[in-house]
Structures are given as C-alpha cells and as structure tokens.
C-alpha cells in the first residue's frame, strides 16, 4: 500500500457512517481527542472554521444592535436553583466545583451549562426604567454539559463553543419580533456559509428549552437519515424576569417585568458540515469557511524546478489579496502524495502547475467537491479561481438541499410512517393532534420524535397520524441525535 493510501480513509461513508465520520475528523486533522473523556481538541482547521462562523454571525448581530459581553464560567448553586424548570432540565448535565486546593467551598459552583442565571442576577441591577430597554447582549464562550450518552466529536461533546444571546424588552410584541430576526441570521449563516439547509419550526412543549415558554429551531438532516438540531431561539416570556427581579418602570409609571429571549449557534455545526459534505476521500469544506481556500501544487523535476516555482509564486502573490492561499513547495513529497493530503483535508480548490503548463501559460484547477479538473490561462487565474470557489459553494448547498428535499416526505398513513422510519429514515411531515399522548406514543412505537412544527401550516381536514382525530398541525417527525 502506498503512503498516500495509508493516509486515506479505510471505510466508506455509505457503509459505516460512524466510523467514516470519526476517521474524517481525525485523519483530516480537523480535531483530536483530549485526555478528558468527551472533550475535543480543536485543531487549527476546526478553530479556523469556527472563527469564520463566529465572525460572520457576530457581524450580523452587531448590524442589528446587539453588543458583546462576557460573564464568568462559574455559577453559584443558589442562582442555578432559582428557576425550578430550568435547573431540573440541566441538573443531570451539570459539572460542579466543590473544592479549591485543600479547602471545600462553602457553596458549590456550577461550571457553566448555560448563563441565564448568572447573567440575570446581574442585569436585574442594570434595568430600572423603560429607557434601559431593549437590552440586547451576546457572549461567545464555552459551556460544559456532562452528557452520559455516547459522545461524538462536535455533534455531542461535553464541552463545546457557542454564542449565547440574551435580550430583554419592554413588551411581548417586541420580544417576539426578534424571533424572525435571529432565526433569519442563523438561516443565512447555515445556508450561505456552511452550505447546509434546514427546516425552521417550533419545538413542542416536551422538547422546548428548560425555562422557556416557546422554543424554535433549525433542524438539519444527516446522511444516515437522522435529524439533528442546529441553531435555536427561545422566547422565555417573563419566567426568568419574575424569578430574578428584572423589572422596570414603564412610560405610565407602572412597574413591569421584562420580556426575554435567548438564542444560540454552536460548534455542532462543524460536525454537521463535515457529515453532510465530506466523502470517501476525506473532508470537504465550503469555500467561505475554509481557512485555506486554494492550495498550489507545483510539479517539477530538478531541471524545471526554478521556472515552475517562479510561476507558482507569481500565482500565489496574485491570489493572496482575494483568497487564502497556500503554496505547497515541499520537495520531499510526490505530487500524488500532496494531492491525496489536500483532498483528505478538504481544501476547496487545488491549482496544479507543471513544466508543460508553464510552456503553455496555463494551469490546472482541481475542484474538491466534484473531483474534476480543467485548464485555465495563467493571466486569468484570479478571475477563474473566484468563479470556481463560488461554484463550489453553490454546488455544495444545492447538493445538500436536494438531499433534504428528497428525504422529506408528507405521510398520512401510520403504517406507511412506520415502514419509512424503519427502512429509510428522513423527515416525515405528518398531521398531529397536538396531544402529549400521541407525541409520546409515536416516539415509543417508531423511535421517531417531533423535531419541530413548521411555522407555516398548510393543513386542511387532515387527521392525526396516530389517533385519527382531527389534526391541529403538520409536524416534522424524525429519528434524531
């Protein structure tokens, strides 16, 4: 077996998704395991992708007037326990600090699973009048949720990175208007940067965020036919405001509780991106997120080294003002070995330059997504590279959208529903009577749960998929991570 093949994946995506996914993560040098079970090391490529997600998202937040803050990672137990539903939802996942040095703490400190409680204890002092509202804050941080389920890199880990948006408004109407703003930003980031489509909808009461009145999500579909939750938005109403005393004097001189929202996007999206776009050769990164968008591979022998490198360096210098580019001039590796490595690492576009290309004043562009090649003139490289990167970005999104659409089915028969769930998976859009009994029953009987309920409903005269009573909504069902 050649050195290049040893570097590559040893399983196929279609045959063993779990092992394939793990190999892509590790062999592409996207991430690595840490000595702490369930916690991940983000290598430069993964962190570079996250920086680009963070930068693009943060720019959208700032555009609509949201400001960044930072609160401590440690939360006193008395604060975490203030809101009963909230603490009940997170209690099994909380990691506690109980001792420093040889001394036990008088009060346990939770390692941040989410920041509502510590933030709201503080901002209750900041809000006094309607003039202090709206308060629209965000923080970029890490959180720890000590899950006991099988950890999966990026998709389900005990520590992950995310944003936490926390906002307070004077009226319910103002708070609810923010929902479409924030979900619109997340939809833009997932579609235009990650090249991943999703289904936007409302979570059921059973699935909503602990402490929220309503939760909304963007749900993605992975290649194994299972859904996974992406970015989310929570309308918290006045639940936390009443518990933490976040009140203000309104324009009429009356004391009112604020209306609040919370929302987040996390590094889980990197895992979704990896699973959706990558192939049997390795990682595939959408160009708008790639830390290295273009790699130049010169092909030469001793006699042609100088002239080939001169052209390759000229192309690099021409491109570096508009794209992130790397010149691979390592002379101890063959061109084939380099091709394998850069394909494994998911670099969107490769430029090959050899002696014949120099003579013909051309170069070869190799697309990672299609594994296709074409020749272009050297003097038109910058324009062709820009065009090709956009084509790659567009193709990845179209391919992922086609997969989602092909695996999202309207199903009204429960027998057919069971068959599709067991044999094909995917997302099933079916009528639901909105009762807990049928929501729980479908999950117990099929393994599929309601991942969310579409905001736009087109339901006329349908009956519940399970009980046959008049349906109130069309819901998205799927097996889920």
C-alpha positions, 0 to 999 in steps of 0.5 A, spaced: 500 500 500 502 506 498 503 512 503 498 516 500 493 510 501 495 509 508 493 516 509 486 515 506 480 513 509 479 505 510 471 505 510 466 508 506 461 513 508 455 509 505 457 503 509 459 505 516 457 512 517 460 512 524 466 510 523 467 514 516 465 520 520 470 519 526 476 517 521 474 524 517 475 528 523 481 525 525 485 523 519 483 530 516 486 533 522 480 537 523 480 535 531 483 530 536 481 527 542 483 530 549 485 526 555 478 528 558 473 523 556 468 527 551 472 533 550 475 535 543 481 538 541 480 543 536 485 543 531 487 549 527 482 547 521 476 546 526 478 553 530 479 556 523 472 554 521 469 556 527 472 563 527 469 564 520 462 562 523 463 566 529 465 572 525 460 572 520 454 571 525 457 576 530 457 581 524 450 580 523 448 581 530 452 587 531 448 590 524 442 589 528 444 592 535 446 587 539 453 588 543 458 583 546 459 581 553 462 576 557 460 573 564 464 568 568 464 560 567 462 559 574 455 559 577 453 559 584 448 553 586 443 558 589 442 562 582 442 555 578 436 553 583 432 559 582 428 557 576 425 550 578 424 548 570 430 550 568 435 547 573 431 540 573 432 540 565 440 541 566 441 538 573 443 531 570 448 535 565 451 539 570 459 539 572 460 542 579 466 545 583 466 543 590 473 544 592 479 549 591 486 546 593 485 543 600 479 547 602 471 545 600 467 551 598 462 553 602 457 553 596 458 549 590 459 552 583 456 550 577 461 550 571 457 553 566 451 549 562 448 555 560 448 563 563 441 565 564 442 565 571 448 568 572 447 573 567 440 575 570 442 576 577 446 581 574 442 585 569 436 585 574 441 591 577 442 594 570 434 595 568 430 600 572 426 604 567 423 603 560 429 607 557 434 601 559 430 597 554 431 593 549 437 590 552 440 586 547 447 582 549 451 576 546 457 572 549 461 567 545 464 562 550 464 555 552 459 551 556 460 544 559 454 539 559 456 532 562 452 528 557 452 520 559 450 518 552 455 516 547 459 522 545 461 524 538 466 529 536 462 536 535 455 533 534 455 531 542 461 533 546 461 535 553 464 541 552 463 545 546 463 553 543 457 557 542 454 564 542 449 565 547 444 571 546 440 574 551 435 580 550 430 583 554 424 588 552 419 592 554 413 588 551 411 581 548 410 584 541 417 586 541 420 580 544 417 576 539 419 580 533 426 578 534 424 571 533 424 572 525 430 576 526 435 571 529 432 565 526 433 569 519 441 570 521 442 563 523 438 561 516 443 565 512 449 563 516 447 555 515 445 556 508 450 561 505 456 559 509 456 552 511 452 550 505 447 546 509 439 547 509 434 546 514 427 546 516 425 552 521 419 550 526 417 550 533 419 545 538 413 542 542 412 543 549 416 536 551 422 538 547 422 546 548 428 549 552 428 548 560 425 555 562 422 557 556 415 558 554 416 557 546 422 554 543 424 554 535 429 551 531 433 549 525 433 542 524 438 539 519 438 532 516 444 527 516 446 522 511 444 516 515 437 519 515 437 522 522 435 529 524 439 533 528 438 540 531 442 546 529 441 553 531 435 555 536 431 561 539 427 561 545 422 566 547 422 565 555 416 570 556 417 573 563 419 566 567 426 568 568 424 576 569 419 574 575 424 569 578 430 574 578 427 581 579 428 584 572 423 589 572 422 596 570 418 602 570 414 603 564 412 610 560 405 610 565 409 609 571 407 602 572 412 597 574 413 591 569 417 585 568 421 584 562 420 580 556 426 575 554 429 571 549 435 567 548 438 564 542 444 560 540 449 557 534 454 552 536 460 548 534 455 542 532 455 545 526 462 543 524 460 536 525 454 537 521 458 540 515 463 535 515 457 529 515 453 532 510 459 534 505 465 530 506 466 523 502 470 517 501 476 521 500 476 525 506 473 532 508 470 537 504 469 544 506 465 550 503 469 555 500 467 561 505 469 557 511 475 554 509 481 557 512 485 555 506 481 556 500 486 554 494 492 550 495 498 550 489 501 544 487 507 545 483 510 539 479 517 539 477 523 535 476 530 538 478 531 541 471 524 545 471 524 546 478 526 554 478 521 556 472 515 552 475 516 555 482 517 562 479 510 561 476 507 558 482 509 564 486 507 569 481 500 565 482 500 565 489 502 573 490 496 574 485 491 570 489 493 572 496 489 579 496 482 575 494 483 568 497 487 564 502 492 561 499 497 556 500 503 554 496 505 547 497 513 547 495 515 541 499 520 537 495 520 531 499 513 529 497 510 526 490 505 530 487 500 524 488 502 524 495 500 532 496 494 531 492 491 525 496 493 530 503 489 536 500 483 532 498 483 528 505 483 535 508 478 538 504 481 544 501 476 547 496 480 548 490 487 545 488 491 549 482 496 544 479 502 547 475 507 543 471 513 544 466 508 543 460 503 548 463 508 553 464 510 552 456 503 553 455 501 559 460 496 555 463 494 551 469 490 546 472 484 547 477 482 541 481 475 542 484 474 538 491 467 537 491 466 534 484 473 531 483 474 534 476 479 538 473 480 543 467 485 548 464 485 555 465 490 561 462 495 563 467 493 571 466 486 569 468 487 565 474 484 570 479 478 571 475 477 563 474 479 561 481 473 566 484 468 563 479 470 556 481 470 557 489 463 560 488 461 554 484 463 550 489 459 553 494 453 553 490 454 546 488 455 544 495 448 547 498 444 545 492 447 538 493 445 538 500 438 541 499 436 536 494 438 531 499 433 534 504 428 535 499 428 528 497 428 525 504 422 529 506 416 526 505 408 528 507 405 521 510 398 520 512 398 513 513 401 510 520 403 504 517 406 507 511 410 512 517 412 506 520 415 502 514 419 509 512 422 510 519 424 503 519 427 502 512 429 509 510 429 514 515 428 522 513 423 527 515 416 525 515 411 531 515 405 528 518 398 531 521 398 531 529 393 532 534 397 536 538 396 531 544 402 529 549 399 522 548 400 521 541 407 525 541 409 520 546 406 514 543 409 515 536 416 516 539 415 509 543 412 505 537 417 508 531 423 511 535 421 517 531 420 524 535 417 531 533 423 535 531 419 541 530 412 544 527 413 548 521 411 555 522 407 555 516 401 550 516 398 548 510 393 543 513 386 542 511 381 536 514 387 532 515 387 527 521 392 525 526 397 520 524 396 516 530 389 517 533 385 519 527 382 525 530 382 531 527 389 534 526 391 541 529 398 541 525 403 538 520 409 536 524 416 534 522 417 527 525 424 524 525 429 519 528 434 524 531 441 525 535 
